[in-house]
Structure formats: C-alpha cells, structure tokens
Amino acid sequence: MASGAVQREPIAIGLLGLGVVGSGVARTLLEKGESYAHQIGVPLTLRRVLVRSREKQRPLSLDPSLLTTDPEAILADPHIAIVIEVIGGERPAYDYIKEALASGRYVVTANKEVMAKHGLELLSLAQKVGVELLFEASVGSGIPLIAPLRRDLLANEITCLRAIINGTTNYILTRMSREGLDFASALAQAQRLGYAEPDPANDIRGTDAAYKLAILASLAFHAPIAPEDVYCEGIEKLAPKDFRYAQELGYAIKLLAVGRKEGERVQVRVHPALLPQEELLAKVDGVLNAVQVEGDLLGRVLFQGPGAGPLPTTSAIMADVLEAARCIVYGASSRPLCFAPAIAVTPISELVTRYYMRLTVADRPGVLAQIAKILGDLGISIASVIQKEAHESQQTAEIVIMTHPAREAAVREALTLVERLPVVVEVGNLLRVEG
Ligand SMILES: NC(=O)c1ccc[n+]([C@@H]2O[C@H](COP(=O)([O-])OP(=O)(O)OC[C@H]3O[C@@H](n4cnc5c(N)ncnc54)[C@H](OP(=O)(O)O)[C@@H]3O)[C@@H](O)[C@H]2O)c1
C-alpha cells in the first residue's frame, strides 16, 4: 500500500477515443478505478472522453457530461495526469500524443502506426519532459511483449524474432488451409465475422504486421527500425493449392514477421512463408497471435494469446496506466531506451533461404531439365520436385520445386529466365521456407 506515497489525490485520466478499445477501457475504469487504489495507493478516475460524435449510439452508457469533441478539453485540462490514446491512425493521434507529453502528461497508447513511425521521437520527448510513453497494447493486444523486451529479456542478445502478429490474416490463412477456401471467400468470411475491416488493405498487404515488427525489432535489436525498412509482401497471391502442396510437403503457410540479427546487420521482413508443421508457430491458428524470441541466454521463448479484442487490449492498456500511476504516486523514474543511432538492414535480395516454386509447364519430356539448367547455372540446387495435376486437355502439368538454401537475387533472376522458356506457361507462386 501507499505508505510512502507522495500523491494522495485520485489520478484523473483523459481518454481519447471511445470505440472498440476505448469502450473497454472506459468500462474498466468506471468499474475498477476505485479498487486500483489497493495496488497503487490512490484511485483512478475517468475525467473526460474525446469522441468524434456525441450523438452516436454506443454500447456503453456514459454520463454525457464526460464526452467531448474538443481535444483541448483533455489536452489543456491541468487536472488530467494520464492521457490514453485509442483513436488509431497516424493523425491526429500523433499530434495529440505529442501535445500531451509536451505538457507533462503520462501517455498510454495502443497505436502501432504512431509508435512505428514516430516512436523514437515521442519516447525522447517523454524522457526529456520526465514522463512515460507506454505502448504495450500496440503489438499483440494483451500479450505481454513490449515490457518483456524492455526489461526481462534485456540481458540477452536477441538473435531472432519470428511472429504471427496479424489476427486477420492468420484467420484467413487458417480457413484457406483447413477448408480449401480461396483467398476472396476466406476474406469475405473474415469480414462477415468482424475479423477483417471493410477496407482490409493494411492487414492483407502486411502493412499492419510491418508496423508491429518495426516496433518489436527496434526494441529487440536496440536500434531504430522504421516501417519502410521492413520488406513487406501480403497474402493475396496464395492459392488453395499452395496450402495442399505445402501440407503434403510437411509445412503450414503463415504470414510471418521475421527479425534476425546477422552480425552487425538485421533482416526485417513480413511475407507468407512455409513453416515446418511441427514448429509451435505453425500450430498458431485463427485470430491468435504469437511471437517467438530467441536470446543467447534464454534460448527460445514463445508468447501466445489473443492479438485483438476490447478486453485483451484493455488488459495491456490498464497495466500501462497502473505503471504510469505508480510513477506519479511514488515518483518512480522512467525506463529510458538506450538505442544505437542506427543499424544496417539487409536487403531482401541478399536473403539466403530455401524456396518453394510452383510452376505450370508444358506436359512433355525434357521440361524439367531446361528449368534445372537455369537454376543450376545460377547456383540454385534443387532439393525435391513433385509433379501435380496434369491438365490433359491443355497438355500442361504443375510442378513444385523445393530448393536448398539459395540467394534471393539468384532465385528472382532464375524465375525471370524460367518464365521466358516457351515450355513454361506460368510461374504460379514463389514462397520462402522458414525454419
Ligand atoms: N480493436 C482491437 O482489437 C485493437 C487491438 C489492439 C490495438 N488496437 C488499437 O487501438 C486503437 C483504437 O482501435 P479501435 O478498434 O478501438 O478503433 P475504433 O473502434 O475505430 O475507435 C476509434 C475511436 O476514436 C474516435 N476518433 C477517431 N478519430 C477521431 C478524431 N479525429 N477525433 C476524435 N475522436 C476520434 C472515434 O470516435 P467516434 O466513436 O465518435 O466515431 C472512436 O470512438 C487503434 O490504434 C488500434 O490499432 C485495437
């Protein structure tokens, strides 16, 4: 209890946003704000909530006097000590966070886009002012990831991060894999169930996962990594047959976010990948998220749980709010980030990994020899080939080639040459193999 507490007054909180997450946070503050005094010595009170529309029907009935459409009613209120930002998007969220920090408020945010693009600047501002900017909910919702990377794993040199950090795409890929649905049908199902936004571009193109990887990789490798440093490929090109062939070969297909330390450089990439079925990450299905971290002391550790939803996200936000309140009540100091000024990022062309290639070719002798020659000339060695689904009427066949580790630039060059062969109808898909 707060025997040595400096502050005895309740801590007033301003909430920016009352949507899916904001409603969960508001409800929790109203229901449990008093009882948090058992943990931090003073109660927490919800003082004002920013929304776009005061008239909108909301699932949560709040005292209307709490609602405002004027951000200054929160940002300029001298009683508010903690601002929670759950508006989302880059602007005006970034401006509000900056203004709140500059005026000495502690800020808690769930905003991956702002943290990925402006995190370092905002964290430096918080440090300069002597407050905290906390962002546990920005990656993996309620799964503890940011705090472990900032504290519990600090003694490790982290060599690798591999993550499934977008629930929407993981749900779509799970449906495609289990039910043989094509991409469009699986996406439509995800939208019907509310797992995908009406405009799902950021999820299916991998942008959302790239924001989250930029945040995690910056913390893991102690250097600023921007979203544009992350190589990014989405899931739109995957076909049901890729899942069938992958399964036959002993793999699952996942949208993976990978951060890997290689000497003084790092790889940071988001793309669909074949993962051996026996790996724990390959078994993370539906809307679940999971992040596997490898450190030199700890070895491998896996964090797994719900990567979205109002209550899991509220869990992470309220933990940050309690941490901020603890700092305010006890005068505890902040935990500054110690980052190298920069780190080199390996271009994707230099990646060395195994590849899965699906090609449609003329169904006649000698075709494979022509393809194998192109691959061989570029130093790409074939590990296995399977021939599938000959279309007798079109006299074509589908072949799937698995390579030994090869350099991405060579693989891309080889595929350009292979595509030009008269016997090749189409290069169907190229996927990287992880693990
Ligand atoms: N949903 C999840 O499961 C989840 C999980 C982890 C992290 N997050 C993050 O949490 C944040 C919020 O997500 P959400 O799903 O709660 O979003 P949401 O349901 O769209 O809610 C956004 C809220 O912000 C308000 N708002 C938006 N723009 C505003 C503006 N310019 N001025 C004032 N108010 C504005 C909206 O007001 P009105 O209600 O009046 O329209 C709404 O209440 C995002 O950064 C998201 O990435 C969400």
The ligand as an SDF file (V2000), in Angstrom:
LIG
                    3D

 48 52  0  0  0  0  0  0  0  0999 V2000
   -9.6460   -3.2630  -31.9140 N   0  0  0  0  0  0  0  0  0  0  0  0
   -8.6800   -4.0210  -31.3740 C   0  0  0  0  0  0  0  0  0  0  0  0
   -8.8820   -5.2060  -31.0560 O   0  0  0  0  0  0  0  0  0  0  0  0
   -7.3150   -3.4270  -31.1350 C   0  0  0  0  0  0  0  0  0  0  0  0
   -6.2950   -4.2400  -30.5940 C   0  0  0  0  0  0  0  0  0  0  0  0
   -5.0460   -3.6780  -30.3240 C   0  0  0  0  0  0  0  0  0  0  0  0
   -4.8220   -2.3430  -30.6220 C   0  0  0  0  0  0  0  0  0  0  0  0
   -5.8200   -1.5980  -31.1800 N   0  0  0  0  0  0  0  0  0  0  0  0
   -5.5420   -0.1910  -31.4670 C   0  0  0  0  0  0  0  0  0  0  0  0
   -6.3890    0.6100  -30.6470 O   0  0  0  0  0  0  0  0  0  0  0  0
   -6.6920    1.8290  -31.3230 C   0  0  0  0  0  0  0  0  0  0  0  0
   -8.2190    2.0030  -31.3570 C   0  0  0  0  0  0  0  0  0  0  0  0
   -8.7950    0.9200  -32.0610 O   0  0  0  0  0  0  0  0  0  0  0  0
  -10.3890    0.6950  -32.0490 P   0  0  0  0  0  0  0  0  0  0  0  0
  -10.5820   -0.6530  -32.6890 O   0  0  0  0  0  0  0  0  0  0  0  0
  -10.9360    0.9420  -30.7060 O   0  0  0  0  0  0  0  0  0  0  0  0
  -10.8590    1.8410  -33.0590 O   0  0  0  0  0  0  0  0  0  0  0  0
  -12.3660    2.3590  -33.2890 P   0  0  0  0  0  0  0  0  0  0  0  0
  -13.3410    1.3600  -32.8190 O   0  0  0  0  0  0  0  0  0  0  0  0
  -12.4150    2.8390  -34.6950 O   0  0  0  0  0  0  0  0  0  0  0  0
  -12.4870    3.6300  -32.3050 O   0  0  0  0  0  0  0  0  0  0  0  0
  -11.8810    4.8610  -32.5800 C   0  0  0  0  0  0  0  0  0  0  0  0
  -12.4360    5.8980  -31.6100 C   0  0  0  0  0  0  0  0  0  0  0  0
  -11.7170    7.0890  -31.7870 O   0  0  0  0  0  0  0  0  0  0  0  0
  -12.6260    8.1820  -32.0490 C   0  0  0  0  0  0  0  0  0  0  0  0
  -11.9710    9.0320  -33.0450 N   0  0  0  0  0  0  0  0  0  0  0  0
  -11.4400    8.6730  -34.2290 C   0  0  0  0  0  0  0  0  0  0  0  0
  -10.9150    9.7440  -34.8520 N   0  0  0  0  0  0  0  0  0  0  0  0
  -11.1200   10.7890  -34.0390 C   0  0  0  0  0  0  0  0  0  0  0  0
  -10.8310   12.1610  -34.1190 C   0  0  0  0  0  0  0  0  0  0  0  0
  -10.2050   12.6790  -35.1650 N   0  0  0  0  0  0  0  0  0  0  0  0
  -11.1930   12.9560  -33.0930 N   0  0  0  0  0  0  0  0  0  0  0  0
  -11.8350   12.4390  -32.0160 C   0  0  0  0  0  0  0  0  0  0  0  0
  -12.1310   11.1420  -31.8730 N   0  0  0  0  0  0  0  0  0  0  0  0
  -11.7950   10.3400  -32.8850 C   0  0  0  0  0  0  0  0  0  0  0  0
  -13.8780    7.5650  -32.5830 C   0  0  0  0  0  0  0  0  0  0  0  0
  -14.9600    8.4310  -32.2550 O   0  0  0  0  0  0  0  0  0  0  0  0
  -16.4990    8.0740  -32.6220 P   0  0  0  0  0  0  0  0  0  0  0  0
  -16.8320    6.9010  -31.7460 O   0  0  0  0  0  0  0  0  0  0  0  0
  -17.2670    9.2940  -32.2750 O   0  0  0  0  0  0  0  0  0  0  0  0
  -16.5010    7.7230  -34.0800 O   0  0  0  0  0  0  0  0  0  0  0  0
  -13.9120    6.2270  -31.8350 C   0  0  0  0  0  0  0  0  0  0  0  0
  -14.5420    6.4070  -30.5820 O   0  0  0  0  0  0  0  0  0  0  0  0
   -6.0200    1.7190  -32.6950 C   0  0  0  0  0  0  0  0  0  0  0  0
   -4.7620    2.3360  -32.6370 O   0  0  0  0  0  0  0  0  0  0  0  0
   -5.8710    0.2190  -32.8950 C   0  0  0  0  0  0  0  0  0  0  0  0
   -4.8170   -0.1200  -33.7730 O   0  0  0  0  0  0  0  0  0  0  0  0
   -7.0620   -2.1050  -31.4330 C   0  0  0  0  0  0  0  0  0  0  0  0
  1  2  1  0
  2  3  2  0
  2  4  1  0
  4  5  1  0
  4 48  2  0
  5  6  2  0
  6  7  1  0
  7  8  2  0
  8  9  1  0
  8 48  1  0
  9 10  1  0
  9 46  1  0
 10 11  1  0
 11 12  1  0
 11 44  1  0
 12 13  1  0
 13 14  1  0
 14 15  2  0
 14 16  1  0
 14 17  1  0
 17 18  1  0
 18 19  2  0
 18 20  1  0
 18 21  1  0
 21 22  1  0
 22 23  1  0
 23 24  1  0
 23 42  1  0
 24 25  1  0
 25 26  1  0
 25 36  1  0
 26 27  1  0
 26 35  1  0
 27 28  2  0
 28 29  1  0
 29 30  1  0
 29 35  2  0
 30 31  1  0
 30 32  2  0
 32 33  1  0
 33 34  2  0
 34 35  1  0
 36 37  1  0
 36 42  1  0
 37 38  1  0
 38 39  2  0
 38 40  1  0
 38 41  1  0
 42 43  1  0
 44 45  1  0
 44 46  1  0
 46 47  1  0
M  CHG  2   8   1  16  -1
M  END
$$$$
